[in-house]
Amino acid sequence: MNERNRICVYEVVLSSGSRYILAPNSEEAAWSALELSLERDDQLLNVKLRDEW
């Protein structure tokens, strides 16, 4: 699969707990995480690639 078409799993850490989202890159993941936090009226704490050391 082409590297540009790869979808990754990102962990979104909110003050209420963690959620997982799919995104093609870290920038898209960050924007999606921000949107999620605003929809839930929750504080966004971190976004990281799942299983990232």
Backbone as XML, in Angstrom:
<?xml version="1.0"?>
<chain id="A" units="angstrom">
  <residue number="1" name="MET">
    <atom name="N" x="0.845" y="-1.178" z="0.000"/>
    <atom name="CA" x="0.000" y="0.000" z="0.000"/>
    <atom name="C" x="0.891" y="1.241" z="0.000"/>
  </residue>
  <residue number="2" name="ASN">
    <atom name="N" x="0.515" y="2.208" z="-0.742"/>
    <atom name="CA" x="1.243" y="3.459" z="-0.811"/>
    <atom name="C" x="1.238" y="4.145" z="0.558"/>
  </residue>
  <residue number="3" name="GLU">
    <atom name="N" x="2.388" y="4.656" z="0.969"/>
    <atom name="CA" x="2.528" y="5.311" z="2.271"/>
    <atom name="C" x="1.539" y="6.467" z="2.440"/>
  </residue>
  <residue number="4" name="ARG">
    <atom name="N" x="1.226" y="7.183" z="1.371"/>
    <atom name="CA" x="0.301" y="8.316" z="1.469"/>
    <atom name="C" x="-1.137" y="7.866" z="1.673"/>
  </residue>
  <residue number="5" name="ASN">
    <atom name="N" x="-1.472" y="6.639" z="1.327"/>
    <atom name="CA" x="-2.836" y="6.128" z="1.466"/>
    <atom name="C" x="-3.051" y="5.355" z="2.756"/>
  </residue>
  <residue number="6" name="ARG">
    <atom name="N" x="-2.030" y="5.260" z="3.572"/>
    <atom name="CA" x="-2.107" y="4.487" z="4.802"/>
    <atom name="C" x="-2.961" y="5.207" z="5.849"/>
  </residue>
  <residue number="7" name="ILE">
    <atom name="N" x="-3.815" y="4.469" z="6.521"/>
    <atom name="CA" x="-4.615" y="5.006" z="7.614"/>
    <atom name="C" x="-4.050" y="4.437" z="8.910"/>
  </residue>
  <residue number="8" name="CYS">
    <atom name="N" x="-3.837" y="5.303" z="9.887"/>
    <atom name="CA" x="-3.268" y="4.893" z="11.171"/>
    <atom name="C" x="-4.285" y="5.108" z="12.287"/>
  </residue>
  <residue number="9" name="VAL">
    <atom name="N" x="-4.064" y="4.411" z="13.379"/>
    <atom name="CA" x="-4.895" y="4.557" z="14.575"/>
    <atom name="C" x="-4.171" y="5.502" z="15.529"/>
  </residue>
  <residue number="10" name="TYR">
    <atom name="N" x="-4.886" y="6.517" z="15.978"/>
    <atom name="CA" x="-4.344" y="7.489" z="16.925"/>
    <atom name="C" x="-5.143" y="7.448" z="18.210"/>
  </residue>
  <residue number="11" name="GLU">
    <atom name="N" x="-4.448" y="7.590" z="19.324"/>
    <atom name="CA" x="-5.103" y="7.684" z="20.625"/>
    <atom name="C" x="-5.307" y="9.149" z="20.961"/>
  </residue>
  <residue number="12" name="VAL">
    <atom name="N" x="-6.535" y="9.509" z="21.247"/>
    <atom name="CA" x="-6.886" y="10.861" z="21.657"/>
    <atom name="C" x="-7.142" y="10.816" z="23.161"/>
  </residue>
  <residue number="13" name="VAL">
    <atom name="N" x="-6.359" y="11.560" z="23.918"/>
    <atom name="CA" x="-6.517" y="11.582" z="25.366"/>
    <atom name="C" x="-7.262" y="12.858" z="25.742"/>
  </residue>
  <residue number="14" name="LEU">
    <atom name="N" x="-8.452" y="12.657" z="26.280"/>
    <atom name="CA" x="-9.281" y="13.752" z="26.774"/>
    <atom name="C" x="-9.288" y="13.685" z="28.296"/>
  </residue>
  <residue number="15" name="SER">
    <atom name="N" x="-9.718" y="14.755" z="28.931"/>
    <atom name="CA" x="-9.743" y="14.745" z="30.396"/>
    <atom name="C" x="-10.697" y="13.679" z="30.932"/>
  </residue>
  <residue number="16" name="SER">
    <atom name="N" x="-11.672" y="13.260" z="30.123"/>
    <atom name="CA" x="-12.625" y="12.234" z="30.560"/>
    <atom name="C" x="-12.180" y="10.810" z="30.211"/>
  </residue>
  <residue number="17" name="GLY">
    <atom name="N" x="-11.090" y="10.668" z="29.455"/>
    <atom name="CA" x="-10.603" y="9.344" z="29.080"/>
    <atom name="C" x="-10.058" y="9.321" z="27.664"/>
  </residue>
  <residue number="18" name="SER">
    <atom name="N" x="-9.685" y="8.141" z="27.216"/>
    <atom name="CA" x="-9.079" y="7.993" z="25.888"/>
    <atom name="C" x="-10.098" y="7.513" z="24.864"/>
  </residue>
  <residue number="19" name="ARG">
    <atom name="N" x="-9.894" y="7.937" z="23.636"/>
    <atom name="CA" x="-10.679" y="7.497" z="22.488"/>
    <atom name="C" x="-9.685" y="7.178" z="21.378"/>
  </residue>
  <residue number="20" name="TYR">
    <atom name="N" x="-10.109" y="6.387" z="20.407"/>
    <atom name="CA" x="-9.260" y="6.060" z="19.272"/>
    <atom name="C" x="-9.918" y="6.538" z="17.993"/>
  </residue>
  <residue number="21" name="ILE">
    <atom name="N" x="-9.109" y="7.123" z="17.108"/>
    <atom name="CA" x="-9.613" y="7.610" z="15.831"/>
    <atom name="C" x="-8.704" y="7.110" z="14.709"/>
  </residue>
  <residue number="22" name="LEU">
    <atom name="N" x="-9.224" y="7.107" z="13.512"/>
    <atom name="CA" x="-8.448" y="6.763" z="12.322"/>
    <atom name="C" x="-8.141" y="8.035" z="11.564"/>
  </residue>
  <residue number="23" name="ALA">
    <atom name="N" x="-6.907" y="8.159" z="11.086"/>
    <atom name="CA" x="-6.501" y="9.337" z="10.317"/>
    <atom name="C" x="-5.309" y="8.975" z="9.440"/>
  </residue>
  <residue number="24" name="PRO">
    <atom name="N" x="-5.155" y="9.684" z="8.321"/>
    <atom name="CA" x="-4.041" y="9.389" z="7.414"/>
    <atom name="C" x="-2.702" y="9.930" z="7.889"/>
  </residue>
  <residue number="25" name="ASN">
    <atom name="N" x="-2.723" y="10.920" z="8.802"/>
    <atom name="CA" x="-1.468" y="11.506" z="9.291"/>
    <atom name="C" x="-1.729" y="12.229" z="10.615"/>
  </residue>
  <residue number="26" name="SER">
    <atom name="N" x="-0.658" y="12.667" z="11.250"/>
    <atom name="CA" x="-0.780" y="13.279" z="12.578"/>
    <atom name="C" x="-1.512" y="14.619" z="12.550"/>
  </residue>
  <residue number="27" name="GLU">
    <atom name="N" x="-1.370" y="15.365" z="11.482"/>
    <atom name="CA" x="-2.079" y="16.647" z="11.408"/>
    <atom name="C" x="-3.595" y="16.436" z="11.349"/>
  </residue>
  <residue number="28" name="GLU">
    <atom name="N" x="-4.034" y="15.516" z="10.518"/>
    <atom name="CA" x="-5.466" y="15.217" z="10.436"/>
    <atom name="C" x="-5.978" y="14.659" z="11.762"/>
  </residue>
  <residue number="29" name="ALA">
    <atom name="N" x="-5.161" y="13.856" z="12.410"/>
    <atom name="CA" x="-5.543" y="13.309" z="13.710"/>
    <atom name="C" x="-5.717" y="14.429" z="14.737"/>
  </residue>
  <residue number="30" name="ALA">
    <atom name="N" x="-4.817" y="15.384" z="14.714"/>
    <atom name="CA" x="-4.900" y="16.501" z="15.659"/>
    <atom name="C" x="-6.162" y="17.328" z="15.446"/>
  </residue>
  <residue number="31" name="TRP">
    <atom name="N" x="-6.482" y="17.612" z="14.190"/>
    <atom name="CA" x="-7.702" y="18.382" z="13.899"/>
    <atom name="C" x="-8.947" y="17.602" z="14.304"/>
  </residue>
  <residue number="32" name="SER">
    <atom name="N" x="-8.967" y="16.319" z="14.027"/>
    <atom name="CA" x="-10.113" y="15.485" z="14.413"/>
    <atom name="C" x="-10.239" y="15.404" z="15.932"/>
  </residue>
  <residue number="33" name="ALA">
    <atom name="N" x="-9.118" y="15.312" z="16.621"/>
    <atom name="CA" x="-9.128" y="15.270" z="18.079"/>
    <atom name="C" x="-9.672" y="16.575" z="18.659"/>
  </residue>
  <residue number="34" name="LEU">
    <atom name="N" x="-9.278" y="17.683" z="18.078"/>
    <atom name="CA" x="-9.783" y="18.974" z="18.547"/>
    <atom name="C" x="-11.295" y="19.068" z="18.340"/>
  </residue>
  <residue number="35" name="GLU">
    <atom name="N" x="-11.751" y="18.642" z="17.176"/>
    <atom name="CA" x="-13.187" y="18.646" z="16.890"/>
    <atom name="C" x="-13.940" y="17.757" z="17.891"/>
  </residue>
  <residue number="36" name="LEU">
    <atom name="N" x="-13.395" y="16.594" z="18.181"/>
    <atom name="CA" x="-14.006" y="15.684" z="19.150"/>
    <atom name="C" x="-14.087" y="16.330" z="20.533"/>
  </residue>
  <residue number="37" name="SER">
    <atom name="N" x="-13.016" y="16.981" z="20.943"/>
    <atom name="CA" x="-13.012" y="17.604" z="22.271"/>
    <atom name="C" x="-14.024" y="18.748" z="22.352"/>
  </residue>
  <residue number="38" name="LEU">
    <atom name="N" x="-14.171" y="19.492" z="21.276"/>
    <atom name="CA" x="-15.150" y="20.585" z="21.267"/>
    <atom name="C" x="-16.580" y="20.051" z="21.284"/>
  </residue>
  <residue number="39" name="GLU">
    <atom name="N" x="-16.833" y="18.992" z="20.513"/>
    <atom name="CA" x="-18.171" y="18.390" z="20.487"/>
    <atom name="C" x="-18.558" y="17.843" z="21.856"/>
  </residue>
  <residue number="40" name="ARG">
    <atom name="N" x="-17.580" y="17.304" z="22.586"/>
    <atom name="CA" x="-17.848" y="16.710" z="23.899"/>
    <atom name="C" x="-17.663" y="17.713" z="25.037"/>
  </residue>
  <residue number="41" name="ASP">
    <atom name="N" x="-17.266" y="18.945" z="24.703"/>
    <atom name="CA" x="-16.972" y="19.970" z="25.711"/>
    <atom name="C" x="-16.002" y="19.396" z="26.747"/>
  </residue>
  <residue number="42" name="ASP">
    <atom name="N" x="-14.895" y="18.858" z="26.227"/>
    <atom name="CA" x="-13.906" y="18.152" z="27.039"/>
    <atom name="C" x="-12.517" y="18.698" z="26.702"/>
  </residue>
  <residue number="43" name="GLN">
    <atom name="N" x="-11.621" y="18.637" z="27.646"/>
    <atom name="CA" x="-10.265" y="19.149" z="27.431"/>
    <atom name="C" x="-9.408" y="18.125" z="26.690"/>
  </residue>
  <residue number="44" name="LEU">
    <atom name="N" x="-8.778" y="18.565" z="25.609"/>
    <atom name="CA" x="-7.868" y="17.724" z="24.842"/>
    <atom name="C" x="-6.499" y="17.771" z="25.502"/>
  </residue>
  <residue number="45" name="LEU">
    <atom name="N" x="-5.975" y="16.599" z="25.879"/>
    <atom name="CA" x="-4.693" y="16.533" z="26.564"/>
    <atom name="C" x="-3.556" y="16.065" z="25.660"/>
  </residue>
  <residue number="46" name="ASN">
    <atom name="N" x="-3.846" y="15.108" z="24.754"/>
    <atom name="CA" x="-2.774" y="14.567" z="23.927"/>
    <atom name="C" x="-3.359" y="13.806" z="22.744"/>
  </residue>
  <residue number="47" name="VAL">
    <atom name="N" x="-2.568" y="13.734" z="21.680"/>
    <atom name="CA" x="-2.880" y="12.910" z="20.514"/>
    <atom name="C" x="-1.593" y="12.205" z="20.144"/>
  </residue>
  <residue number="48" name="LYS">
    <atom name="N" x="-1.658" y="10.866" z="20.058"/>
    <atom name="CA" x="-0.441" y="10.143" z="19.707"/>
    <atom name="C" x="-0.782" y="8.915" z="18.870"/>
  </residue>
  <residue number="49" name="LEU">
    <atom name="N" x="0.170" y="8.513" z="18.073"/>
    <atom name="CA" x="0.040" y="7.316" z="17.274"/>
    <atom name="C" x="-0.083" y="6.119" z="18.215"/>
  </residue>
  <residue number="50" name="ARG">
    <atom name="N" x="-1.057" y="5.281" z="17.983"/>
    <atom name="CA" x="-1.253" y="4.113" z="18.848"/>
    <atom name="C" x="-0.015" y="3.220" z="18.807"/>
  </residue>
  <residue number="51" name="ASP">
    <atom name="N" x="0.340" y="2.685" z="19.944"/>
    <atom name="CA" x="1.519" y="1.820" z="20.107"/>
    <atom name="C" x="2.830" y="2.558" z="19.855"/>
  </residue>
  <residue number="52" name="GLU">
    <atom name="N" x="2.796" y="3.883" z="19.942"/>
    <atom name="CA" x="4.017" y="4.683" z="19.786"/>
    <atom name="C" x="4.773" y="4.666" z="21.111"/>
  </residue>
  <residue number="53" name="TRP">
    <atom name="N" x="6.063" y="4.457" z="21.045"/>
    <atom name="CA" x="6.870" y="4.417" z="22.258"/>
    <atom name="C" x="7.222" y="5.774" z="22.621"/>
  </residue>
</chain>
